[in-house]
Amino acid sequence: MPEPVEPELAELATAHGVAVRYRDADEREVELDRGVVLDVLTALDVDATTPEALASALDAIRSADPEALPATVVVDEGSSRPLPGPGSLVLEDGRELSVSSVPSDLPVGYHRLACRGQDVTLIVAPSRLPAPPPTWGWMVQLYAVRSEQSWGCGDYGDLAVLLERTRSEQGAGALLVNPLHALALSPEVESSPYSPSSRRFLHPLYVRVADTAAYGSAPTAVRSEVEALRPPSGELVDHDAVWAAKRAALEMLRPYDPGAPTDVDALEPELRDVATWYALAERHGSDLHTWPAGLRHVGDSGVADARRELADRVLFHAWCLQLADAQLAAAHEATGGMAVGLIADLAVGCSAGGADAWTLADALAPGVSVGAPPDDFNQQGQDWALPPWRPDALARSGYAPLRSMIRAVLRHADGLRVDHVAGLWRLWWIPPGRGAREGAYVHYDARAMLAVVAIEASRAGAVVVGEDLGTVEPEVTEGLAEHGMLGCAVLWFQRSPDGALLPPRQWHPDTLASISTHDLPTAAGFLTDEHVRARAEAGLLDDVDEARAAAARDRSELLELLAGEGFGVDASSDPDDVILAMHRLLATARSRIVLAAFTDVLGDVRQPNLPGTVDAYPNWRIPLSQPLDDLLTDPRTLAVARALRERTSGL
């Protein structure tokens, strides 16, 4: 039994944004253990472990100046705000104003406000993002794509082909791709796009060697040597083999690129620091916690000397990051004329030992991991091994790290999908030494977080989609709608108040609709109980028989919905016919954007990721069953494209 949280500790925890209870996936109220709450407060540098410490921390909260401004003040465009006294404003464009209140005519953006001895950030948020035009498109895991030109996994060149051909041949208006964030490369390549080393830079693994200027300038003999490095394709994507081949090729080609950087000190600071992390990771491994003392933070005493010693490797990695940026920019040019374009996915966090943790440590909670409490799909809870933002540090910085990250992700994109968007409101913090079940929700200033996302999206002309699936408070979906951002509608989850599957024609229009996601069964997997088999084999189910029975009920319910909506399939129908009917059903959705997944259309059984597993399932390594040219001309692909295209033309 959990030790109860006394009222004084609850007051302190609440003041610091730490919830002492929550509602689980079944709407039951769960009281947190006192020890968990103390551990989470400790991670926020709040000591309440003794009666004296608790009293002192409470006194600090209770005696705070009630008129003091928060570290970051947020107002909506066109709104004013009273101030506790006269102050001065420095606008983002450098203009200075004397004010007695926040004026209502301030431009959208990030400003500085000084008042009564405080100097804080003032964020003016756009009132609402414009609604995207109704359209349809595809979603794909880039590493899973294979073509005649790519080396063992998809690359930025394949992405360009996907964008160009789905736009010009099929009339698609959007393409959602998995996070393209920079992942760890040494000693092993991180396979999960949702465990990035840096969310501000792009993954060098996806660089197409033959598309570099260096390859074009290299002598024929060198190009032949490079081509000989091409790794063979296997049943699974071998990220290590792909990077080993590309690294060797790029090292061979770098002398032939006159634009490759040659001076570490001339690098843009963020690029220099992330490239330095990659160089250090080659020597010491990709977890900064195992590095020698003096190197574990970008500002440590030994970093400057190490950077000089490893200057050539720093320059190599900076070049690779620049190549990735240039090739994604080139791929993005293929979106011209699409209703929306390329939608980039944003992971919920960064690797605890990676480049962002190294360079942005002051904004993160060390030792803490984010995840999710138990639910129907993950009965043991989830630990994603990603450190969370500290809400207090974000506020003190004016949300600068968040701004930089969103801006970077949207640099070559037309849309942003925010994974686990509820994290803008609250995150499940798992303290050091605790299991996934032993966490607590920590709340963020959602108004400020949403304001930053809205400002950066507005400046990029981008649509924002929040992944609001699972256990999500109503305020999340409502907050997205208020800001002109879309939520998600997934066939398996859309249900009426009585629990029945909801026909897509009744789904909310301000959504991005799909049959499934990368964490859920594919269409074929759903029809064959593959998701039950995989979870049972991985030890994720408490009751396998009940899971099979539930899957059978869900499948029967789906077939009944398809029949009731007039799509003429039943349990005896060919699986390909059922899957096409599922997409025709999806085409009836009111959602502004409707996306199909190639894994579904091709009848692939295995889902890209099985949450809660590490080595028990080949997460993020499963390729599409057909190469790029074949999947784009497959009759099943064309039939689904036709159904979704006709849906859009009828809106």
C-alpha positions, -999 to 999 in steps of 0.1 A, spaced: 0 0 0 13 35 -8 22 57 21 -3 86 20 7 122 12 -1 146 41 -18 179 34 13 200 39 33 179 15 4 180 -10 3 218 -8 41 220 -15 39 195 -43 10 213 -60 28 246 -57 57 231 -77 34 215 -103 37 179 -89 4 161 -88 -2 138 -58 -30 118 -75 -42 112 -110 -70 94 -130 -58 62 -148 -70 49 -182 -101 35 -165 -110 68 -148 -101 55 -114 -84 79 -90 -49 68 -80 -32 82 -49 6 85 -52 31 72 -27 46 98 -4 81 86 -12 75 91 -50 63 127 -44 94 134 -22 117 120 -49 101 141 -77 104 172 -55 141 164 -49 146 163 -87 132 199 -87 157 209 -60 130 211 -34 139 194 -1 109 181 19 125 150 33 124 161 70 97 180 89 121 210 91 128 210 54 91 207 46 82 236 68 110 258 53 100 250 17 63 257 25 73 290 42 91 300 10 60 294 -10 36 311 14 57 342 18 63 349 -19 53 383 -31 17 379 -45 23 407 -70 56 393 -84 56 385 -121 62 349 -132 95 343 -149 77 342 -183 45 362 -189 22 351 -216 -5 372 -233 -26 366 -264 -23 388 -294 -46 418 -290 -48 414 -252 -35 436 -224 -23 427 -189 -20 449 -158 14 453 -142 22 458 -105 39 490 -113 56 511 -141 79 491 -163 98 491 -196 96 468 -226 123 458 -251 105 443 -281 120 416 -302 129 441 -329 148 462 -305 123 490 -299 119 502 -263 87 513 -246 78 527 -212 46 510 -200 22 508 -170 5 477 -184 12 453 -212 -2 470 -243 -28 452 -264 -11 462 -297 22 443 -292 35 422 -321 35 384 -318 69 372 -305 93 372 -276 100 404 -257 117 415 -225 97 432 -196 113 450 -167 91 459 -137 97 464 -100 132 450 -101 122 419 -122 134 413 -157 112 386 -174 103 373 -208 70 384 -223 55 361 -249 28 374 -272 10 344 -287 -9 344 -320 -46 342 -315 -51 311 -336 -33 292 -364 -52 292 -397 -70 259 -405 -52 237 -430 -71 228 -462 -87 194 -463 -63 169 -478 -50 133 -477 -16 117 -478 7 91 -465 27 84 -433 60 65 -434 90 54 -414 119 67 -435 144 40 -424 118 13 -436 119 25 -473 143 8 -497 152 18 -533 178 10 -559 197 41 -548 196 38 -511 220 18 -489 201 -6 -467 176 19 -454 156 48 -466 173 82 -471 166 118 -479 167 110 -516 140 84 -511 120 110 -492 123 134 -522 110 106 -545 81 99 -521 71 135 -520 74 141 -557 56 110 -569 28 109 -543 22 146 -552 24 144 -590 11 109 -597 -15 105 -569 -25 140 -559 -14 135 -523 -13 167 -502 7 156 -472 34 132 -461 41 125 -424 75 111 -417 90 97 -385 113 120 -364 144 128 -384 163 139 -354 200 132 -350 205 98 -332 236 83 -315 261 68 -339 288 53 -317 295 26 -307 261 14 -319 236 34 -339 204 42 -319 175 27 -339 146 45 -322 137 78 -339 120 87 -306 152 85 -285 172 112 -303 206 125 -293 195 159 -305 161 172 -316 177 203 -331 198 185 -358 191 158 -384 202 122 -386 233 117 -408 223 80 -413 198 92 -439 224 111 -460 225 97 -496 262 95 -504 258 97 -541 239 130 -538 267 149 -521 288 174 -539 319 155 -528 307 124 -546 301 144 -578 336 159 -576 355 127 -567 376 108 -593 360 78 -609 382 54 -590 372 69 -557 335 67 -566 340 30 -575 356 24 -541 326 42 -524 301 22 -543 318 -10 -532 310 -1 -496 272 -4 -502 259 -27 -475 237 -57 -484 200 -56 -475 187 -81 -450 154 -91 -434 158 -62 -409 174 -28 -413 209 -30 -399 215 6 -388 251 -2 -376 261 -17 -410 245 12 -429 263 38 -408 296 19 -410 294 19 -448 283 56 -451 309 68 -425 337 51 -444 323 65 -477 320 100 -464 354 100 -448 368 90 -482 349 117 -500 353 147 -476 385 160 -492 366 164 -525 340 188 -510 354 224 -512 325 235 -490 333 211 -461 341 231 -429 378 234 -421 379 256 -389 362 244 -357 361 279 -343 342 292 -373 314 267 -368 280 281 -356 281 274 -318 252 250 -316 266 230 -345 301 230 -330 288 217 -297 267 189 -311 295 179 -335 318 179 -304 295 155 -286 296 132 -316 334 133 -317 336 126 -280 311 98 -283 333 81 -308 360 79 -282 340 74 -250 306 60 -261 272 76 -265 263 79 -229 279 111 -214 275 97 -179 303 72 -186 327 99 -199 357 110 -179 353 138 -154 357 172 -170 338 162 -201 303 155 -189 289 189 -197 295 212 -226 309 238 -202 333 215 -183 369 223 -180 383 196 -203 360 202 -232 380 229 -250 412 208 -250 393 177 -261 377 197 -290 411 209 -301 425 173 -299 395 159 -318 392 189 -342 392 167 -374 364 145 -360 345 175 -349 347 189 -384 337 155 -399 306 153 -378 297 190 -384 300 183 -422 277 152 -419 251 173 -400 253 200 -427 249 173 -454 218 160 -437 203 195 -435 211 203 -471 196 170 -484 164 174 -464 161 210 -477 164 196 -513 138 169 -505 115 196 -492 115 214 -525 95 185 -539 65 196 -518 57 225 -541 20 225 -548 10 201 -520 -20 212 -499 1 208 -467 34 192 -476 60 175 -453 49 170 -417 78 165 -394 74 144 -362 88 158 -329 99 132 -303 88 138 -267 123 140 -254 160 134 -259 184 107 -249 197 110 -213 233 106 -225 231 125 -258 240 157 -274 210 178 -262 214 164 -226 251 175 -228 244 210 -241 211 217 -225 216 200 -191 205 231 -172 170 228 -187 166 191 -179 159 171 -148 190 148 -144 183 112 -135 146 115 -141 129 96 -169 96 102 -186 71 76 -195 35 66 -189 15 49 -161 -1 15 -168 -29 13 -194 -46 -13 -215 -18 -15 -241 10 -14 -216 -1 -30 -183 33 -25 -167 36 12 -175 63 27 -198 97 41 -191 110 59 -222 145 67 -207 142 103 -217 149 132 -193 121 158 -190 123 196 -193 124 213 -159 93 236 -160 111 261 -137 142 262 -159 121 267 -191 103 296 -175 135 313 -163 150 310 -198 119 324 -215 115 290 -231 145 295 -252 154 258 -256 119 250 -267 119 278 -292 152 267 -307 140 231 -310 107 238 -326 123 263 -350 149 237 -360 123 210 -367 102 233 -388 132 246 -408 124 223 -437 89 212 -430 53 224 -435 38 208 -405 47 195 -370 33 164 -353 40 167 -316 44 132 -302 26 128 -268 14 163 -270 -1 160 -235 36 166 -224 30 203 -231 6 201 -201 21 174 -179 46 145 -181 49 113 -161 82 117 -142 99 85 -130 124 94 -103 159 77 -102 157 41 -91 119 38 -95 99 17 -119 75 29 -145 46 25 -122 62 46 -95 60 80 -111 41 113 -107 27 138 -132 45 171 -132 27 200 -148 40 226 -172 27 261 -181 7 248 -211 -2 283 -221 35 292 -225 44 259 -242 15 263 -267 24 299 -273 59 289 -284 47 262 -307 21 286 -322 46 314 -327 71 291 -345 44 274 -365 30 307 -375 64 320 -387 70 288 -406 35 288 -421 30 253 -407 2 232 -395 4 216 -360 -9 182 -350 -9 170 -315 -8 133 -308 -35 133 -281 -41 95 -279 -43 74 -248 -49 88 -213 -54 125 -221 -72 151 -201 -100 170 -219 -80 202 -215 -54 189 -240 -78 184 -268 -96 216 -260 -63 236 -258 -53 223 -292 -86 233 -307 -84 268 -292 -50 274 -308 -61 261 -343 -40 229 -338 -53 194 -349 -57 164 -327 -55 128 -338 -83 104 -347 -72 67 -349 -98 41 -360 -91 18 -330 -96 46 -305 -126 66 -318 -155 55 -297 -190 69 -288 -199 75 -251 -213 40 -249 -180 25 -260 -189 15 -295 -166 22 -325 -175 56 -339 -180 59 -377 -154 82 -392 -182 104 -406 -188 114 -369 -152 121 -360 -142 157 -351 -131 177 -382 -101 193 -364 -81 161 -365 -55 141 -385 -71 107 -391 -55 73 -397 -62 37 -392 -33 30 -369 0 45 -356 36 32 -354 29 20 -318 -3 1 -327 -11 -30 -348 -10 -27 -385 -43 -34 -404 -32 -69 -412 -17 -74 -377 -51 -64 -362 -69 -89 -384 -46 -118 -374 -40 -110 -337 -3 -104 -344 -3 -77 -318 -14 -101 -291 11 -127 -301 40 -102 -301 30 -87 -267 26 -122 -252 60 -133 -265 76 -102 -251 60 -108 -217 39 -76 -217 5 -92 -209 -8 -102 -175 -36 -123 -191 -29 -136 -226 -63 -154 -230 -82 -122 -221 -61 -102 -246 -70 -127 -273 -106 -125 -264 -105 -87 -264 -88 -88 -299 -115 -111 -312 -142 -87 -299 -125 -57 -314 -121 -75 -348 -158 -85 -348 -168 -50 -339 -148 -35 -368 -163 -60 -393 -197 -50 -381 -189 -13 -385 -177 -20 -421 -208 -39 -429 -231 -13 -413 -214 15 -433 -220 -4 -465 -186 -18 -474 -197 -54 -480 -170 -74 -461 -172 -100 -434 -150 -125 -415 -148 -147 -446 -136 -119 -469 -101 -118 -484 -78 -98 -460 -68 -74 -488 -105 -66 -494 -110 -60 -458 -80 -36 -456 -92 -17 -487 -126 -14 -471 -110 -1 -439 -94 27 -460 -126 34 -478 -142 37 -444 -113 61 -434 -121 81 -465 -155 90 -450 -139 108 -421 -147 145 -415 -110 150 -404 -91 178 -422 -62 155 -429 -65 118 -436 -33 97 -438 -27 61 -448 3 40 -439 22 19 -464 25 -9 -438 -13 -11 -438 -18 -9 -475 8 -36 -483 -6 -59 -457 25 -59 -436 18 -78 -403 45 -64 -380 40 -30 -364 71 -7 -364 74 -5 -327 61 -26 -297 61 -2 -267 76 -15 -235 102 -36 -253 139 -31 -260 154 -63 -273 123 -86 -273 110 -71 -306 128 -57 -336 116 -22 -330 124 4 -357 142 -22 -378 114 -36 -399 115 -26 -436 85 -23 -458 77 -55 -477 82 -39 -511 109 -15 -525 100 21 -532 92 18 -569 71 -13 -564 50 1 -535 42 32 -554 28 12 -583 12 -16 -563 -25 -19 -572 -33 -19 -535 -15 15 -531 -32 29 -561 -67 18 -549 -62 34 -515 -49 66 -531 -79 67 -554 -103 63 -525 -87 90 -504 -83 113 -534 -120 110 -542 -128 117 -506 -109 150 -507 -123 161 -540 -158 157 -525 -152 180 -495 
